[in-house]
C-alpha cells in the first residue's frame, strides 16, 4: 500500500482555507478555523479530504502548527499535483 508523508505548517484563523505554498519540503496551509478545541485540525483534514479524496491522518503535531501527516493511497508527487503545487516549487 502506498502513502505519502507530508510536513505541514498550519496557519489558523485565515479568511478561507487554502494552500499558501510549498518550500523546503513543508506545505503551508491557511485554515478558516481557530486553533482551539481541535477546530483547526478538523478543518485541515476536511480541506485536504476535499482536495485529495482521501482522509489524511495527523501523525505528529496535533497541538502544534507544525504537523506531520500521512496520506493513504497517494505518493507525495500525486499529492502535490492534486494540490496544484508547481513542479518548480517542489524542490524548495
Secondary structure, 3 states (H helix, E strand, C coil): CCEEEEEEEEECCCCCCEEEEEECCEEEEECCCCCCCCHHHHHHHHHHHHHHCCCCEEEECCCCCEEEEEEECCCHHHHHHHCCCCHHHCCC
